[in-house]
Protein backbone atom coordinates (compact mmCIF):
# COMPACT_ATOMS: atom_id res chain seq x y z
CA UNK A 1 0.00 0.00 0.00
CA UNK A 2 1.49 3.40 -1.00
CA UNK A 3 2.53 5.60 1.93
CA UNK A 4 1.56 8.78 0.08
CA UNK A 5 -2.16 9.32 0.78
CA UNK A 6 -2.55 11.05 -2.60
CA UNK A 7 -1.02 8.17 -4.58
CA UNK A 8 -3.20 7.07 -7.51
CA UNK A 9 -3.06 3.49 -6.22
CA UNK A 10 -5.17 4.55 -3.23
CA UNK A 11 -8.94 4.81 -3.31
CA UNK A 12 -10.21 8.36 -2.86
CA UNK A 13 -13.78 9.02 -1.80
CA UNK A 14 -15.30 12.39 -0.91
CA UNK A 15 -18.33 12.46 1.38
CA UNK A 16 -19.92 15.70 2.53
CA UNK A 17 -21.16 16.07 6.09
CA UNK A 18 -24.35 17.71 4.82
CA UNK A 19 -25.17 14.60 2.78
CA UNK A 20 -24.42 12.23 5.66
CA UNK A 21 -26.55 14.32 8.01
CA UNK A 22 -29.44 14.32 5.54
CA UNK A 23 -29.23 10.55 5.07
CA UNK A 24 -29.14 10.12 8.85
CA UNK A 25 -32.12 12.43 9.36
CA UNK A 26 -34.12 10.42 6.82
CA UNK A 27 -33.15 7.17 8.59
CA UNK A 28 -31.34 5.89 5.49
CA UNK A 29 -28.04 5.22 7.31
CA UNK A 30 -26.87 4.39 10.83
CA UNK A 31 -23.53 4.68 12.60
CA UNK A 32 -23.08 8.45 12.74
CA UNK A 33 -23.79 11.21 15.23
CA UNK A 34 -24.33 14.85 14.34
CA UNK A 35 -22.35 17.16 16.64
CA UNK A 36 -21.42 20.82 16.96
CA UNK A 37 -18.18 22.20 15.58
CA UNK A 38 -16.70 22.39 19.10
CA UNK A 39 -17.60 18.77 19.85
CA UNK A 40 -16.04 17.73 16.54
CA UNK A 41 -12.81 19.62 17.27
CA UNK A 42 -12.59 18.11 20.77
CA UNK A 43 -13.07 14.58 19.43
CA UNK A 44 -10.52 15.19 16.71
CA UNK A 45 -7.96 16.35 19.27
CA UNK A 46 -8.71 13.39 21.55
CA UNK A 47 -8.20 11.03 18.62
CA UNK A 48 -4.83 12.58 17.79
CA UNK A 49 -3.77 12.31 21.44
CA UNK A 50 -4.77 8.65 21.51
CA UNK A 51 -2.26 7.92 18.75
CA UNK A 52 0.67 8.97 20.96
CA UNK A 53 2.02 6.83 23.84
CA UNK A 54 0.59 7.72 27.25
CA UNK A 55 2.50 10.56 28.92
CA UNK A 56 4.47 11.47 25.79
CA UNK A 57 4.82 14.98 24.48
CA UNK A 58 2.51 15.69 21.57
CA UNK A 59 3.71 17.54 18.49
CA UNK A 60 5.03 17.26 14.96
CA UNK A 61 8.29 17.30 13.01
CA UNK A 62 9.00 20.42 10.94
CA UNK A 63 10.74 20.37 7.51
CA UNK A 64 14.12 20.67 9.25
CA UNK A 65 13.50 17.57 11.33
CA UNK A 66 12.96 19.45 14.58
CA UNK A 67 10.24 18.42 16.98
CA UNK A 68 7.64 21.13 17.57
CA UNK A 69 5.44 20.51 20.65
CA UNK A 70 1.74 21.30 20.52
CA UNK A 71 -0.28 22.61 23.44
CA UNK A 72 -3.90 21.63 23.81
CA UNK A 73 -5.90 24.23 21.88
CA UNK A 74 -8.72 26.30 23.30
CA UNK A 75 -12.01 25.06 21.93
CA UNK A 76 -14.02 28.08 23.04
CA UNK A 77 -13.62 29.76 19.65
CA UNK A 78 -15.62 27.03 17.94
CA UNK A 79 -19.39 27.12 17.68
CA UNK A 80 -21.29 25.04 20.23
CA UNK A 81 -24.90 25.81 19.36
CA UNK A 82 -26.89 22.65 20.10
CA UNK A 83 -29.37 23.61 17.39
CA UNK A 84 -26.66 23.70 14.74
CA UNK A 85 -25.06 20.26 14.62
CA UNK A 86 -23.50 20.42 11.16
CA UNK A 87 -20.51 18.14 11.85
CA UNK A 88 -20.51 14.35 11.78
CA UNK A 89 -18.62 11.70 13.75
CA UNK A 90 -18.70 7.92 13.62
CA UNK A 91 -17.76 6.46 16.98
CA UNK A 92 -17.46 2.91 15.66
CA UNK A 93 -15.88 3.95 12.37
CA UNK A 94 -18.53 2.12 10.40
CA UNK A 95 -21.60 3.42 8.57
CA UNK A 96 -24.40 1.09 7.48
CA UNK A 97 -27.39 1.48 5.19
CA UNK A 98 -30.66 0.85 7.03
CA UNK A 99 -33.52 -1.28 5.70
CA UNK A 100 -35.38 1.91 4.89
CA UNK A 101 -32.34 3.20 3.00
CA UNK A 102 -32.05 -0.06 1.07
CA UNK A 103 -35.70 0.06 0.02
CA UNK A 104 -35.34 3.67 -1.08
CA UNK A 105 -32.21 2.89 -3.09
CA UNK A 106 -33.86 -0.09 -4.78
CA UNK A 107 -36.88 2.00 -5.75
CA UNK A 108 -34.64 4.72 -7.18
CA UNK A 109 -32.59 2.25 -9.21
CA UNK A 110 -35.66 0.41 -10.48
CA UNK A 111 -37.09 3.73 -11.63
CA UNK A 112 -34.24 3.85 -14.16
CA UNK A 113 -35.86 0.87 -15.95
CA UNK A 114 -32.52 -0.81 -16.63
CA UNK A 115 -32.69 -4.03 -18.64
CA UNK A 116 -29.88 -6.27 -17.43
CA UNK A 117 -30.36 -8.47 -20.50
CA UNK A 118 -29.15 -5.53 -22.58
CA UNK A 119 -26.65 -3.83 -20.27
CA UNK A 120 -24.97 -7.08 -19.17
CA UNK A 121 -26.37 -10.31 -20.63
CA UNK A 122 -29.53 -12.46 -20.80
CA UNK A 123 -27.84 -15.07 -18.59
CA UNK A 124 -27.20 -12.60 -15.80
CA UNK A 125 -30.73 -11.23 -16.07
CA UNK A 126 -32.15 -14.75 -15.88
CA UNK A 127 -30.11 -15.61 -12.79
CA UNK A 128 -31.27 -12.39 -11.14
CA UNK A 129 -34.89 -13.14 -12.01
CA UNK A 130 -34.59 -16.60 -10.43
CA UNK A 131 -33.31 -15.08 -7.20
CA UNK A 132 -29.75 -16.41 -7.53
CA UNK A 133 -28.38 -13.05 -6.44
CA UNK A 134 -24.83 -14.03 -5.46
CA UNK A 135 -24.49 -16.19 -8.59
CA UNK A 136 -25.60 -13.42 -10.95
CA UNK A 137 -23.02 -11.08 -9.38
CA UNK A 138 -20.21 -13.60 -9.94
CA UNK A 139 -21.34 -14.20 -13.51
CA UNK A 140 -21.50 -10.48 -14.24
CA UNK A 141 -17.97 -10.02 -12.85
CA UNK A 142 -16.61 -12.89 -14.95
CA UNK A 143 -18.22 -11.51 -18.10
CA UNK A 144 -16.86 -8.02 -17.42
CA UNK A 145 -13.35 -9.33 -16.83
CA UNK A 146 -13.51 -11.50 -19.94
CA UNK A 147 -14.69 -8.60 -22.08
CA UNK A 148 -11.79 -6.41 -20.97
CA UNK A 149 -9.28 -9.22 -21.56
CA UNK A 150 -10.56 -9.74 -25.09
CA UNK A 151 -10.70 -6.01 -25.75
CA UNK A 152 -7.02 -5.38 -24.99
CA UNK A 153 -5.67 -8.87 -25.69
CA UNK A 154 -4.38 -9.40 -22.15
CA UNK A 155 -4.04 -12.41 -19.87
CA UNK A 156 -3.88 -10.21 -16.77
CA UNK A 157 -6.61 -10.25 -14.16
CA UNK A 158 -7.81 -8.15 -11.26
CA UNK A 159 -5.88 -4.96 -10.51
CA UNK A 160 -3.27 -5.61 -13.23
CA UNK A 161 -6.00 -5.97 -15.83
CA UNK A 162 -7.57 -2.72 -14.70
CA UNK A 163 -4.26 -0.88 -15.00
CA UNK A 164 -3.62 -2.37 -18.44
CA UNK A 165 -7.03 -1.30 -19.69
CA UNK A 166 -6.71 2.22 -18.30
CA UNK A 167 -3.30 2.55 -19.99
CA UNK A 168 -4.94 1.56 -23.26
CA UNK A 169 -7.73 4.06 -22.65
CA UNK A 170 -5.27 6.87 -21.91
CA UNK A 171 -3.47 6.18 -25.18
CA UNK A 172 -6.62 7.13 -27.06
CA UNK A 173 -6.83 10.74 -28.15
CA UNK A 174 -9.73 13.00 -27.25
CA UNK A 175 -10.42 11.66 -23.75
CA UNK A 176 -10.27 14.07 -20.83
CA UNK A 177 -8.00 12.99 -17.99
CA UNK A 178 -10.81 13.68 -15.51
CA UNK A 179 -13.01 11.24 -17.44
CA UNK A 180 -10.30 8.56 -17.45
CA UNK A 181 -9.64 8.96 -13.72
CA UNK A 182 -13.33 8.77 -12.85
CA UNK A 183 -13.82 5.63 -14.92
CA UNK A 184 -10.63 4.14 -13.49
CA UNK A 185 -11.91 4.62 -9.95
CA UNK A 186 -15.24 2.98 -10.80
CA UNK A 187 -13.58 0.03 -12.54
CA UNK A 188 -11.10 -0.51 -9.70
CA UNK A 189 -13.94 -0.37 -7.18
CA UNK A 190 -15.84 -3.12 -8.99
CA UNK A 191 -12.76 -5.35 -9.16
CA UNK A 192 -11.44 -4.64 -5.66
CA UNK A 193 -14.61 -4.65 -3.58
CA UNK A 194 -17.05 -6.69 -5.66
CA UNK A 195 -15.23 -9.04 -8.00
CA UNK A 196 -12.63 -10.11 -5.43
CA UNK A 197 -15.17 -10.61 -2.65
CA UNK A 198 -17.63 -12.66 -4.65
CA UNK A 199 -15.07 -14.65 -6.65
CA UNK A 200 -13.06 -15.78 -3.62
CA UNK A 201 -15.75 -16.10 -0.96
CA UNK A 202 -19.14 -17.76 -0.59
CA UNK A 203 -21.03 -14.56 0.07
CA UNK A 204 -24.78 -14.27 0.17
CA UNK A 205 -26.49 -11.33 -1.50
CA UNK A 206 -30.01 -9.96 -1.26
CA UNK A 207 -32.03 -8.32 -4.02
CA UNK A 208 -30.95 -4.78 -3.15
CA UNK A 209 -27.25 -5.68 -3.11
CA UNK A 210 -27.47 -7.60 -6.37
CA UNK A 211 -29.48 -4.91 -8.14
CA UNK A 212 -27.14 -2.10 -7.09
CA UNK A 213 -24.04 -4.09 -8.11
CA UNK A 214 -25.50 -5.14 -11.46
CA UNK A 215 -26.50 -1.53 -12.04
CA UNK A 216 -22.87 -0.45 -11.60
CA UNK A 217 -21.49 -3.25 -13.74
CA UNK A 218 -24.06 -2.51 -16.43
CA UNK A 219 -22.98 1.12 -16.44
CA UNK A 220 -19.36 0.07 -16.92
CA UNK A 221 -20.31 -2.29 -19.75
CA UNK A 222 -22.16 0.60 -21.41
CA UNK A 223 -19.03 2.75 -21.23
CA UNK A 224 -16.97 -0.09 -22.71
CA UNK A 225 -19.43 -0.38 -25.59
CA UNK A 226 -19.21 3.37 -26.20
CA UNK A 227 -15.41 3.37 -26.22
CA UNK A 228 -15.40 0.36 -28.54
CA UNK A 229 -17.59 2.23 -31.02
C-alpha positions, 0 to 999 in steps of 0.5 A: 500500500502506497505511503503517500495518501494522494497516490493514484493506487489509493482509493479516494472518496469524498463524502460531505457532512451535509449529505451524511446528516441528511441521510441520517435524518431520513433514517437511510443510514446508521452509525453516525452522530451529528455534533457541533463544531466544538464537539467535533474539534474536541473529538478530533484532538482526543483522537490525535492524542490517543495515537501517541504513547501515554504521557508522551509529548505531543507535536510534529516534526517540521521540515528541518527535522525538529520536533515542535510541541503542541499545546492543547488548543482552546475550543471556546472559539468554535461554535457550540450551538446545540441547534446547529449540529453540522458536523458528523462523527462515527464512533465505531468507524462504520456506517451502514445502510438501514432497511429503509435506505435499502428500500429507497435505493432499490426504488430509485434504481428500479425507476431507471428501468434498466434491462440487465439483458441488454446492459450485461447479458440475458444469462445474468438477467435470468439468474437475477430473475430466479433469485440467484443473487450471489451467482448473478453477481459472480457471472457479471464479474466474470463476463466483465473481466472477460470482455476487458481481456478480449478487448485489450488482448491481455491475460492479466486479471484483477488490478493488473487488468484494470491498469492495463485497460486504463493505460490503453484508454489513456493512449486514445486521443480525445479523452479528458484525464478527468473522465479517465480517472473517474472511470478508473476509480469505478472500474477498480472499485468493482474489481477490488470490492465486488469481483474479489469478494464474490469470486473468492468467498461464498457470500450471500447477496439480497435483491438490493445488493445484487441490483445495485451491483449489477447496475454499476457493472451494467454502467461500466459495460455501457461505457466499454461499448461506447469506447469500442464504437 
